[in-house]
Amino acid sequence: MAPEASGRTGPEFDLLIKNLRVVRPHGNVVHEADVAIRDERFALVAPGIDPARARVVEDGRGLLAFPGVVDAHMHSGIYSPLAEDAVTESKAAAVGGVTSSLNYFRTGQYYLNKGGPYRKFFPEVLAISKNRFHVDYGFHLAPMDRTHIGEIPMLIEKFGVASFKIFMFYGSHGLHGASDSQREFLMIGEDDRYDVAHFEFVMRGIQAAREALPDKASQVSLSLHCETAEIMTAYTKLVQKDRRYAAPGMGLAAYSASRPAHSEGLAVFTAAYLANETALPNINLLHLSSRKALEAAMAMSEVFPHIDFKREVTIGHLMLDVTSAAAVFAKVNPPIRPREDVEFLWQALLAGEVDWVVSDHACCRQELKVPRHYFGNVWMAKSGFGGTEYLLPALVSEGTKRGLGFPEMARLTSWNPARRYGLNRKGDIAPGYDADLALVDPARTWVIRAGDSPSTQGYTPFEGLELSASVRATYLRGTKIHQDGQVLGKPRGRYLHRPTA
């Protein structure tokens, strides 16, 4: 459309970035091109665009231009107030080339530390979040009781929540270990139980909502944290008595053994069978950490081919193993695994058996992660750590060494999660899409230091790892929000009411 026809005066583009190597999630080729942006969206991607057509012109210096990362698994507000995390952890996201942050949230202890219906709870989440995120943001919600199940259609239609979650391990576990006070932890009523029957009813509720909302059904899904509470409870007692795990430096190995890989696999089987029983076709298997879990997920795809299982892994499970010097700082659920599991995850990723890679970012400040008088005690450390700022550079660094192509990286970090979770204007560099970009130097070596991150965590399990790629700049809907480690401007992230147009 000509400038005068659209009501614009002057140059037709707001921004033109020249001399880029554009990484699109389709095909296997990186294209040398310029990128023109108008009204917060990509307007033209082509070589040799005339600079006179743009108000502002920048030189991309031959950097790789990835679609802005969709970090589809974050936990803003889990250990610190959401009002704080929304600011600082979205800054960390921006530094890593993330432009869309999807956060798992629930009622109960942690997060807002309150129960009750989502019709009262979720507006408070949105009010706290407004004008605080430096990147676009959305939420996945977990139906914790029967009231929440009944609210699923309302959450989809009114609030644009198109994805839901089940924490399968909460049966007799809390976030960090065995728990005998499930109802207090989850803040559910005396008549409610968070068990396999509840998981089934959640699935039936989501499928009923999909049938009632056919125009949105294809992008309404359920995510599952697949671990089996009873297996973990029994094995934790065994491992804590096993002297082999008492030696210094064995904390991560002990925690892995206490939440064994077959606990993941068994939960995947249970989830898959229930999905078939309830006719719910859109299932996301989160942060698969082991060979047994991933093989179970692939097997279930063959047993139930009519169920669209998506398989997720985290950058932490791809980069760390139980020998990591990070020790208890790398405690997470499911656990960091032995090297043979790490290598199997990479083999599956290279074979196309993984759908997306995420950070599972949960900022847990050092004083909370490991209380000083329990330092080194893996059983007393809290679970989870941040890492959204390392997701893209670590995947590019390690993936390049292993033969993973740049377009495949774009599929894993942007296109695939955007399509699944209803972000229809995200995930590609093409006219009409939101102008979200991560400019990456694939040949700039640097060493991860927690002190360089805007996150308030204060440490990172990735400390000291040398990466061969770095994110030099991040653009959110055409505005530069990060350059060379510095976050620019005030928060301008928008809530992603999904499915988006």
C-alpha positions as CSV (number, residue, x, y, z in Angstrom):
1,M,0.0,0.0,0.0
2,A,1.3,3.4,-0.9
3,P,2.1,5.8,2.0
4,E,-0.6,8.3,0.9
5,A,-3.2,5.5,0.6
6,S,-2.6,4.4,4.2
7,G,-2.9,8.0,5.6
8,R,0.8,8.2,6.4
9,T,3.0,11.1,5.4
10,G,6.7,10.8,4.8
11,P,8.7,7.5,4.5
12,E,6.6,4.4,4.4
13,F,8.6,2.4,7.0
14,D,9.3,3.3,10.6
15,L,12.5,1.3,10.8
16,L,14.8,-0.4,8.3
17,I,17.5,-2.8,9.5
18,K,19.9,-3.5,6.7
19,N,22.5,-6.2,6.2
20,L,21.0,-9.1,8.2
21,R,21.1,-12.8,7.8
22,V,17.5,-13.7,8.3
23,V,16.6,-16.9,10.0
24,R,13.1,-18.1,9.2
25,P,11.6,-21.2,10.8
26,H,10.7,-22.7,7.4
27,G,13.2,-24.5,5.1
28,N,16.9,-24.9,5.8
29,V,18.4,-21.7,4.4
30,V,19.5,-18.4,6.0
31,H,18.8,-15.5,3.7
32,E,20.8,-12.2,3.4
33,A,18.1,-9.5,3.5
34,D,17.0,-6.2,4.9
35,V,14.0,-6.0,7.3
36,A,11.5,-3.1,7.1
37,I,9.0,-2.4,9.9
38,R,5.8,-0.4,9.9
39,D,3.3,0.0,12.7
40,E,5.0,-2.6,14.9
41,R,4.9,-5.3,12.3
42,F,7.2,-6.6,9.6
43,A,6.3,-4.9,6.3
44,L,9.0,-6.1,3.9
45,V,11.8,-8.6,4.1
46,A,14.0,-8.4,1.0
47,P,17.6,-7.6,-0.1
48,G,18.5,-4.1,-1.2
49,I,15.6,-2.1,0.3
50,D,16.2,1.6,-0.4
51,P,17.1,3.5,2.8
52,A,15.1,6.5,1.7
53,R,11.9,4.5,2.3
54,A,12.4,4.5,6.1
55,R,12.4,7.1,8.8
56,V,15.2,5.3,10.7
57,V,17.8,3.1,9.2
58,E,20.1,0.8,11.2
59,D,23.0,-1.5,10.1
60,G,22.5,-5.1,11.1
61,R,26.3,-5.7,10.5
62,G,25.7,-9.2,9.1
63,L,24.2,-10.5,12.4
64,L,21.7,-13.4,12.4
65,A,18.1,-12.2,12.8
66,F,16.1,-14.8,14.6
67,P,12.3,-14.4,15.3
68,G,11.9,-13.1,18.8
69,V,12.0,-16.1,21.2
70,V,8.8,-17.4,22.6
71,D,9.8,-18.7,26.1
72,A,6.8,-20.8,26.7
73,H,7.7,-22.0,30.1
74,M,8.4,-19.4,32.8
75,H,7.4,-18.9,36.4
76,S,7.3,-15.1,37.1
77,G,6.2,-14.5,40.6
78,I,6.8,-17.9,42.1
79,Y,9.4,-17.0,44.7
80,S,9.3,-13.2,44.7
81,P,6.3,-10.9,44.4
82,L,5.0,-10.8,40.9
83,A,5.3,-7.0,40.8
84,E,9.1,-7.4,41.2
85,D,9.6,-10.5,39.1
86,A,7.6,-9.1,36.2
87,V,10.1,-6.2,35.9
88,T,13.5,-7.9,36.6
89,E,12.9,-11.3,35.0
90,S,11.4,-9.8,31.9
91,K,14.6,-7.7,31.6
92,A,16.6,-11.0,31.8
93,A,14.3,-12.4,29.1
94,A,14.9,-9.4,26.8
95,V,18.6,-9.7,27.2
96,G,18.3,-13.3,25.9
97,G,16.3,-12.3,22.8
98,V,13.0,-13.4,24.3
99,T,10.0,-11.2,23.2
100,S,7.1,-13.4,24.5
101,S,7.0,-14.8,28.0
102,L,4.4,-17.4,28.9
103,N,4.2,-18.0,32.6
104,Y,2.7,-20.9,34.5
105,F,0.6,-19.7,37.4
106,R,-1.8,-21.2,39.9
107,T,-3.6,-20.6,43.2
108,G,-2.2,-21.9,46.4
109,Q,1.1,-21.3,48.3
110,Y,3.8,-19.4,46.4
111,Y,2.6,-17.1,43.6
112,L,-0.1,-14.9,45.3
113,N,-0.4,-17.2,48.3
114,K,-4.2,-17.4,48.1
115,G,-6.9,-19.7,46.8
116,G,-10.3,-19.1,45.5
117,P,-11.9,-18.9,42.0
118,Y,-10.0,-17.6,39.1
119,R,-12.7,-15.1,38.3
120,K,-11.4,-13.2,41.3
121,F,-7.8,-14.3,41.4
122,F,-6.8,-13.8,37.7
123,P,-7.8,-10.2,37.4
124,E,-5.5,-9.4,40.3
125,V,-2.7,-11.2,38.4
126,L,-3.4,-9.1,35.3
127,A,-3.6,-5.9,37.3
128,I,-0.2,-6.5,39.0
129,S,1.4,-7.4,35.6
130,K,0.2,-4.4,33.7
131,N,3.0,-2.0,32.7
132,R,5.7,-4.1,34.3
133,F,6.8,-6.6,31.7
134,H,9.5,-5.5,29.3
135,V,8.3,-8.3,26.9
136,D,4.9,-9.4,25.8
137,Y,3.5,-11.9,28.3
138,G,0.7,-14.4,28.9
139,F,-0.2,-17.0,31.4
140,H,-1.0,-20.7,31.6
141,L,-3.3,-21.6,34.5
142,A,-3.6,-24.7,36.5
143,P,-7.2,-25.9,37.6
144,M,-6.6,-26.9,41.2
145,D,-10.2,-27.7,42.2
146,R,-13.6,-28.3,40.8
147,T,-14.5,-24.6,40.7
148,H,-11.5,-24.0,38.4
149,I,-12.6,-26.7,36.1
150,G,-16.0,-25.1,35.7
151,E,-14.3,-21.8,34.9
152,I,-12.3,-23.1,31.9
153,P,-14.7,-21.8,29.2
154,M,-14.8,-18.3,30.9
155,L,-11.0,-18.2,31.2
156,I,-10.7,-18.9,27.4
157,E,-13.3,-16.5,26.2
158,K,-13.0,-13.6,28.7
159,F,-9.4,-13.7,29.6
160,G,-7.7,-15.3,26.6
161,V,-6.1,-18.2,28.6
162,A,-5.8,-20.9,26.0
163,S,-3.5,-23.3,27.9
164,F,-3.8,-25.1,31.2
165,K,-1.6,-27.2,33.4
166,I,-1.5,-30.2,35.7
167,F,1.3,-30.8,38.2
168,M,1.1,-34.6,38.4
169,F,3.6,-34.9,41.3
170,Y,1.7,-32.8,43.8
171,G,-0.1,-36.0,45.1
172,S,2.1,-36.3,48.1
173,H,4.8,-33.8,47.3
174,G,5.1,-30.0,47.5
175,L,7.5,-28.0,45.4
176,H,10.6,-29.3,47.2
177,G,9.9,-32.7,48.8
178,A,7.4,-34.9,50.5
179,S,4.4,-33.2,52.0
180,D,1.6,-34.4,54.2
181,S,-0.4,-31.2,54.0
182,Q,-1.6,-31.2,50.4
183,R,-4.7,-29.2,51.0
184,E,-2.9,-26.5,52.9
185,F,-0.2,-26.3,50.3
186,L,-2.6,-26.1,47.4
187,M,-5.3,-24.2,49.3
188,I,-8.1,-26.4,48.2
189,G,-11.3,-27.4,50.0
190,E,-11.9,-30.5,52.2
191,D,-14.0,-32.1,49.4
192,D,-11.3,-31.6,46.8
193,R,-8.4,-33.9,46.1
194,Y,-5.5,-33.2,43.7
195,D,-5.1,-36.7,42.3
196,V,-5.5,-38.8,39.1
197,A,-9.2,-38.5,39.2
198,H,-8.9,-34.7,39.3
199,F,-6.5,-34.9,36.4
200,E,-9.2,-36.8,34.4
201,F,-11.8,-34.2,35.3
202,V,-9.5,-31.4,34.2
203,M,-9.1,-33.1,30.8
204,R,-12.8,-33.6,30.5
205,G,-13.4,-29.9,31.3
206,I,-10.9,-28.7,28.8
207,Q,-12.3,-31.0,26.1
208,A,-15.9,-29.8,26.8
209,A,-14.7,-26.2,26.5
210,R,-13.0,-27.0,23.1
211,E,-16.2,-28.5,21.8
212,A,-18.2,-25.5,23.0
213,L,-15.6,-23.1,21.3
214,P,-14.8,-24.7,18.0
215,D,-13.2,-21.6,16.5
216,K,-10.6,-21.7,19.3
217,A,-10.3,-25.4,19.9
218,S,-7.2,-26.1,17.8
219,Q,-5.1,-23.8,20.0
220,V,-6.5,-24.8,23.4
221,S,-4.2,-27.3,25.1
222,L,-3.2,-29.0,28.4
223,S,0.4,-29.2,29.7
224,L,1.6,-31.7,32.2
225,H,4.5,-31.9,34.6
226,C,5.0,-35.7,34.4
227,E,6.3,-37.2,37.6
228,T,4.7,-39.8,39.8
229,A,4.3,-38.7,43.5
230,E,4.2,-42.2,45.0
231,I,7.3,-43.3,43.3
232,M,9.2,-40.2,44.3
233,T,8.1,-40.4,47.9
234,A,9.3,-44.0,48.2
235,Y,12.6,-43.4,46.4
236,T,13.4,-40.3,48.4
237,K,13.3,-42.3,51.6
238,L,15.6,-45.0,50.0
239,V,18.1,-42.5,48.7
240,Q,18.3,-40.5,51.9
241,K,19.4,-43.7,53.7
242,D,21.9,-44.7,50.9
243,R,25.5,-43.9,52.0
244,R,26.6,-43.8,48.4
245,Y,24.8,-40.5,48.0
246,A,26.1,-38.9,51.2
247,A,29.6,-38.1,49.8
248,P,30.4,-34.4,48.9
249,G,29.4,-33.5,45.4
250,M,26.7,-36.2,45.1
251,G,23.7,-33.9,45.8
252,L,22.4,-33.6,42.2
253,A,22.9,-37.4,41.6
254,A,21.0,-38.1,44.9
255,Y,18.2,-35.8,43.9
256,S,18.0,-37.4,40.4
257,A,17.9,-40.9,42.0
258,S,15.2,-39.8,44.4
259,R,12.9,-38.7,41.5
260,P,13.9,-41.6,39.1
261,A,13.4,-41.4,35.4
262,H,10.8,-44.2,35.4
263,S,8.7,-41.9,37.6
264,E,8.6,-39.5,34.6
265,G,7.9,-42.4,32.2
266,L,5.0,-43.8,34.2
267,A,3.4,-40.3,34.5
268,V,3.6,-39.9,30.8
269,F,1.8,-43.2,30.3
270,T,-0.9,-42.2,32.7
271,A,-1.3,-38.8,31.1
272,A,-1.5,-40.3,27.6
273,Y,-4.1,-42.9,28.6
274,L,-6.3,-40.3,30.3
275,A,-6.0,-38.1,27.2
276,N,-7.3,-40.9,25.1
277,E,-10.0,-41.7,27.6
278,T,-11.2,-38.1,27.6
279,A,-10.7,-37.5,23.9
280,L,-8.5,-34.5,24.6
281,P,-6.2,-34.3,21.6
282,N,-3.8,-31.4,22.5
283,I,-1.3,-32.5,25.1
284,N,2.0,-30.9,26.0
285,L,4.5,-33.0,27.9
286,L,6.7,-30.5,29.8
287,H,10.4,-30.5,30.5
288,L,11.1,-34.1,29.6
289,S,14.5,-34.7,31.3
290,S,15.5,-38.3,30.7
291,R,15.7,-41.0,28.1
292,K,12.9,-43.0,29.8
293,A,10.6,-40.0,29.8
294,L,11.2,-39.1,26.2
295,E,11.0,-42.7,25.0
296,A,7.7,-43.0,26.9
297,A,6.4,-39.9,25.2
298,M,7.4,-41.2,21.7
299,A,5.8,-44.6,22.4
300,M,2.6,-42.9,23.5
301,S,2.5,-41.1,20.1
302,E,2.5,-44.4,18.4
303,V,-0.1,-46.0,20.7
304,F,-2.4,-43.0,20.4
305,P,-1.7,-41.4,17.0
306,H,-4.9,-39.4,17.2
307,I,-3.5,-37.4,20.2
308,D,-1.2,-34.5,19.3
309,F,1.5,-34.9,21.9
310,K,4.1,-32.0,22.0
311,R,7.4,-32.7,23.7
312,E,9.3,-30.0,25.5
313,V,12.8,-29.9,26.9
314,T,14.6,-27.1,28.8
315,I,18.0,-25.5,28.1
316,G,19.0,-26.6,31.7
317,H,18.5,-30.3,30.9
318,L,20.4,-29.8,27.7
319,M,23.4,-28.0,29.2
320,L,23.8,-29.5,32.7
321,D,24.3,-32.9,34.2
322,V,24.6,-34.3,37.8
323,T,28.4,-33.6,37.9
324,S,27.8,-29.9,37.5
325,A,29.8,-27.7,39.7
326,A,26.6,-25.7,40.4
327,A,25.7,-28.5,42.8
328,V,22.5,-27.7,44.8
329,F,22.0,-24.4,42.9
330,A,21.0,-26.6,39.9
331,K,18.2,-28.4,41.9
332,V,15.0,-28.4,39.8
333,N,12.0,-30.5,39.1
334,P,12.3,-32.8,37.3
335,P,16.0,-33.2,38.3
336,I,19.1,-32.5,36.3
337,R,20.1,-36.0,35.0
338,P,23.3,-38.0,34.3
339,R,25.2,-37.3,31.1
340,E,23.8,-40.2,29.2
341,D,20.3,-38.7,29.6
342,V,21.6,-35.3,28.4
343,E,23.1,-36.9,25.3
344,F,19.8,-38.8,24.5
345,L,17.9,-35.5,24.7
346,W,20.3,-34.0,22.2
347,Q,19.9,-37.0,19.9
348,A,16.1,-36.7,20.0
349,L,16.3,-33.0,19.4
350,L,18.5,-33.5,16.3
351,A,16.2,-36.2,15.1
352,G,13.2,-33.9,15.2
353,E,11.6,-35.6,18.2
354,V,11.4,-32.5,20.4
355,D,8.9,-29.7,19.6
356,W,10.3,-26.8,21.5
357,V,13.0,-25.7,24.0
358,V,12.3,-23.4,26.9
359,S,14.0,-22.0,30.0
360,D,11.6,-23.0,32.8
361,H,12.8,-19.8,34.4
362,A,11.9,-19.5,38.1
363,C,14.0,-16.8,39.8
364,C,14.9,-18.3,43.2
365,R,17.2,-15.8,45.0
366,Q,20.3,-17.3,46.6
367,E,19.2,-16.6,50.2
368,L,16.0,-18.5,49.4
369,K,17.6,-21.3,47.3
370,V,20.0,-22.5,49.9
371,P,19.7,-21.1,53.5
372,R,23.2,-20.6,54.8
373,H,22.9,-23.1,57.6
374,Y,21.8,-25.8,55.1
375,F,24.4,-25.0,52.4
376,G,25.2,-28.1,50.4
377,N,22.1,-30.0,51.6
378,V,20.2,-30.8,48.4
379,W,17.1,-31.8,50.4
380,M,16.7,-28.4,52.0
381,A,17.4,-26.4,48.8
382,K,14.4,-25.0,46.9
383,S,13.7,-26.2,43.4
384,G,14.1,-24.2,40.3
385,F,16.4,-21.6,38.8
386,G,16.4,-18.9,36.2
387,G,17.9,-19.0,32.7
388,T,15.7,-17.3,30.2
389,E,18.6,-15.0,29.2
390,Y,20.7,-18.1,28.2
391,L,18.1,-20.0,26.3
392,L,18.8,-18.7,22.7
393,P,22.6,-18.2,23.0
394,A,23.2,-21.6,24.6
395,L,21.0,-23.4,22.0
396,V,22.9,-21.6,19.2
397,S,26.3,-22.3,20.8
398,E,25.8,-26.0,21.6
399,G,23.4,-26.7,18.7
400,T,25.9,-25.4,16.2
401,K,28.5,-27.8,17.5
402,R,26.1,-30.7,17.1
403,G,24.9,-29.8,13.6
404,L,21.6,-28.2,14.5
405,G,20.6,-25.7,11.7
406,F,19.6,-22.1,12.4
407,P,16.1,-22.5,10.9
408,E,15.5,-25.5,13.2
409,M,16.5,-23.4,16.2
410,A,14.0,-20.8,15.1
411,R,11.3,-23.5,15.0
412,L,12.2,-24.8,18.4
413,T,12.4,-21.4,20.1
414,S,9.7,-19.4,18.3
415,W,7.5,-20.9,15.6
416,N,6.4,-24.2,17.2
417,P,5.5,-22.8,20.7
418,A,3.8,-19.8,19.1
419,R,1.6,-22.0,16.9
420,R,0.7,-24.3,19.8
421,Y,-0.1,-21.6,22.3
422,G,-2.1,-19.3,20.1
423,L,0.4,-16.6,19.4
424,N,-0.6,-16.2,15.7
425,R,1.3,-13.0,15.1
426,K,4.6,-14.4,16.6
427,G,7.3,-16.8,15.5
428,D,8.3,-15.7,12.0
429,I,10.0,-12.8,10.2
430,A,7.5,-12.1,7.5
431,P,5.1,-9.3,6.5
432,G,2.1,-9.1,8.9
433,Y,3.9,-10.7,11.9
434,D,4.8,-8.7,15.0
435,A,8.3,-7.2,14.5
436,D,10.0,-9.2,17.2
437,L,13.7,-9.9,16.5
438,A,16.7,-11.3,18.3
439,L,20.0,-10.3,16.6
440,V,22.6,-12.9,17.3
441,D,26.4,-12.9,16.7
442,P,27.1,-16.6,16.2
443,A,30.9,-16.2,16.6
444,R,31.2,-14.1,19.7
445,T,32.7,-16.1,22.6
446,W,31.8,-15.1,26.2
447,V,31.5,-16.6,29.6
448,I,28.3,-16.7,31.6
449,R,28.5,-14.6,34.8
450,A,25.4,-14.1,37.0
451,G,26.5,-10.6,37.8
452,D,26.0,-9.6,34.1
453,S,22.3,-10.5,34.2
454,P,19.5,-8.1,35.2
455,S,17.8,-11.0,37.0
456,T,17.8,-10.6,40.8
457,Q,18.6,-14.3,41.3
458,G,22.3,-13.5,42.2
459,Y,23.7,-16.8,40.9
460,T,23.2,-19.1,38.0
461,P,23.9,-22.8,37.6
462,F,25.3,-21.9,34.2
463,E,28.1,-19.9,35.8
464,G,31.4,-20.2,34.0
465,L,30.0,-21.9,30.9
466,E,31.6,-20.6,27.7
467,L,29.2,-19.8,24.9
468,S,30.1,-19.1,21.3
469,A,27.1,-17.0,20.4
470,S,25.5,-13.9,22.0
471,V,22.3,-11.9,21.6
472,R,23.4,-8.4,20.6
473,A,20.0,-6.7,20.3
474,T,16.3,-7.5,20.9
475,Y,13.3,-5.7,19.2
476,L,9.8,-5.9,20.5
477,R,7.2,-5.0,17.9
478,G,9.8,-2.9,16.1
479,T,11.2,-1.1,19.1
480,K,14.7,-1.9,20.4
481,I,14.4,-3.0,24.0
482,H,17.9,-4.4,24.5
483,Q,21.4,-3.8,23.2
484,D,24.7,-5.4,24.3
485,G,23.4,-6.5,27.7
486,Q,21.5,-3.3,28.5
487,V,17.7,-3.1,28.7
488,L,16.4,0.0,27.0
489,G,13.4,2.1,27.9
490,K,10.4,1.5,30.2
491,P,8.3,-1.7,30.2
492,R,6.2,-1.9,27.0
493,G,5.1,-5.6,27.1
494,R,1.5,-6.3,26.3
495,Y,-0.8,-9.0,27.7
496,L,-1.3,-11.7,25.1
497,H,-5.0,-12.5,25.0
498,R,-4.9,-15.9,23.2
499,P,-5.5,-17.1,20.6
500,T,-4.3,-13.9,19.1
501,A,-5.6,-12.6,15.8
